[in-house]
């Protein structure tokens, strides 16, 4: 099923209305869809590097809007919609422990999920379920998704096709390491 969704997403990147398709994929990925919008962004930017910033902006705005939908699912329909989505992602067992700790590190959780390979939809739903302040959620989502999509756009704009393998295979790891170092630095400053 994932392979079929991946192939469908790649076909959308070649569609004449690919920017609208990217907005749709970015929106639904933030709450239910398993394929990240980067999959569409990469061929779109390689085909039209002069549109890299517009493509990144569409992905960011749509993703944050979809994140708000995920937040609302967590707030108002967790039992009916949110819990089954999280269970399908294998996150059902960790939900109660996560709930008790989430708001202590909510900014970091949203930032981390927004820029790393961790499923952003898990954090959007959990943010609503735990009652994270919506303003904090939106601001952090804009920061995280903006970083992720504009860095991908900048790399593709500057280096073109040769950077594609790095983005697809290692950029998520680089974001994860960066976030861990950033979080570690803030914790060290806090406790020193």
C-alpha positions in Angstrom: 0.0 0.0 0.0 2.8 2.5 0.9 4.5 1.7 -2.4 1.3 2.5 -4.3 0.9 5.8 -2.4 4.5 6.7 -3.1 4.1 6.0 -6.8 0.8 8.1 -6.8 2.6 10.9 -5.1 5.5 10.9 -7.6 3.0 10.9 -10.5 1.4 14.0 -9.0 4.8 15.8 -9.1 4.6 15.7 -13.0 1.0 16.9 -13.1 0.3 20.3 -14.7 -1.3 21.3 -11.4 1.5 19.9 -9.3 1.6 22.9 -7.0 -2.0 22.3 -6.0 -1.3 18.6 -5.6 1.7 19.5 -3.4 -0.5 21.7 -1.2 -3.0 18.8 -0.9 -0.3 16.2 0.0 1.4 18.7 2.4 -2.0 19.3 4.1 -3.1 15.7 4.5 0.4 14.5 5.5 0.3 16.6 8.6 -2.6 14.7 10.0 -3.2 11.3 8.2 -1.1 10.7 5.0 2.0 8.6 5.4 4.1 10.0 2.5 6.1 13.3 3.2 5.7 16.2 0.8 9.5 16.2 0.2 8.8 13.3 -2.2 6.9 15.7 -4.5 9.1 18.8 -3.8 12.3 17.2 -5.0 11.3 16.5 -8.6 9.3 19.7 -8.8 12.2 21.8 -7.8 14.7 19.9 -10.0 12.3 20.5 -13.0 11.9 24.3 -12.2 14.6 25.6 -9.8 13.4 29.2 -10.3 10.2 28.1 -8.4 12.0 26.5 -5.5 11.0 29.2 -2.9 7.4 29.2 -4.1 7.3 25.4 -3.8 8.8 25.5 -0.3 6.3 28.2 0.7 3.3 26.2 -0.6 4.5 23.1 1.3 5.1 25.0 4.5 1.8 26.9 4.5 -0.2 23.8 3.6 1.6 21.6 6.1 1.0 24.0 9.0 -2.7 24.3 8.0 -2.8 20.5 7.9 -1.1 20.5 11.3 -3.9 22.6 12.7 -6.4 20.0 11.4 -4.3 17.3 13.2 -4.4 19.5 16.3 -8.2 19.8 16.0 -8.4 16.0 15.6 -6.5 15.6 18.8 -8.6 18.2 20.6 -12.0 17.2 19.5 -11.9 13.7 18.0 -9.1 11.9 19.7 -11.0 8.8 20.6 -12.8 8.5 17.2 -10.0 9.6 14.8 -6.7 10.4 16.5 -6.2 7.2 18.5 -6.8 4.9 15.5 -4.3 7.0 13.4 -1.7 6.8 16.2 -2.3 3.1 16.7 -1.8 2.5 13.0 1.6 4.2 13.3 2.5 2.0 16.2 2.3 4.8 18.8 -0.7 3.6 20.8 1.3 2.2 23.8 3.3 5.4 24.4 0.3 7.7 24.4 -0.4 7.9 28.1 3.3 8.4 29.1 3.7 10.8 26.3 0.7 12.8 27.5 2.2 13.4 30.9 5.6 14.6 29.6 4.5 16.3 26.3 3.6 19.8 27.5 6.9 20.1 29.4 8.8 19.6 26.1 6.0 20.6 23.6 8.1 23.2 21.7 10.9 20.6 21.2 8.4 17.9 20.3 6.8 20.0 17.6 10.1 21.3 16.3 11.6 17.8 16.3 8.7 16.3 14.4 8.5 19.2 12.0 12.1 18.9 10.8 13.1 15.3 11.4 11.8 12.0 9.9 9.6 11.5 13.0 5.9 11.5 11.7 4.7 15.1 12.2 1.1 13.9 12.2 1.8 12.2 15.6 2.8 15.4 17.1 0.0 17.5 15.6 -2.6 15.1 17.0 -0.8 14.8 20.4 -0.5 18.6 20.6 -4.3 18.9 20.4 -4.9 16.0 22.8 -2.6 17.3 25.5 -3.9 20.9 25.2 -0.7 22.5 24.0 -1.4 26.2 23.5 -2.5 26.6 19.9 -0.3 29.7 19.4 2.8 27.8 20.5 1.9 24.9 18.3 1.4 27.2 15.2 4.5 29.3 15.7 6.7 26.2 16.3 5.1 24.4 13.3 5.9 27.4 11.1 9.5 27.4 12.3 10.0 23.7 11.9 8.2 23.2 8.6 9.8 26.3 7.2 13.3 25.1 8.2 12.7 21.7 6.7 11.1 22.8 3.4 13.3 25.8 2.7 16.5 23.9 3.5 15.4 21.2 1.0 14.6 23.9 -1.6 17.8 25.8 -1.0 19.9 22.6 -1.4 18.1 21.7 -4.6 18.3 25.2 -6.0 22.0 25.5 -5.3 23.3 22.0 -6.1 20.5 20.5 -8.3 20.2 16.8 -9.0 23.5 15.7 -7.4 22.2 16.6 -3.9 19.0 14.5 -4.3 20.5 11.3 -2.8 21.8 13.2 0.2 18.3 14.8 0.8 16.5 11.5 0.4 18.8 9.4 2.5 20.7 11.6 5.0 19.0 15.0 5.5 16.6 13.5 8.1 19.5 12.2 10.1 21.3 15.5 9.8 18.2 17.3 11.1 17.9 14.8 14.0 21.5 15.3 15.0 21.2 19.1 14.8 18.1 19.1 16.9 19.7 16.8 19.5 22.7 19.1 19.7 20.5 22.1 20.0 18.3 20.6 22.7 21.4 19.3 24.5 22.9 22.8 24.5 19.7 24.4 25.9 19.5 21.7 28.6 23.2 22.2 29.5 22.7 26.0 29.8 19.6 25.5 31.9 21.3 23.2 34.4 24.7 24.8 34.6 
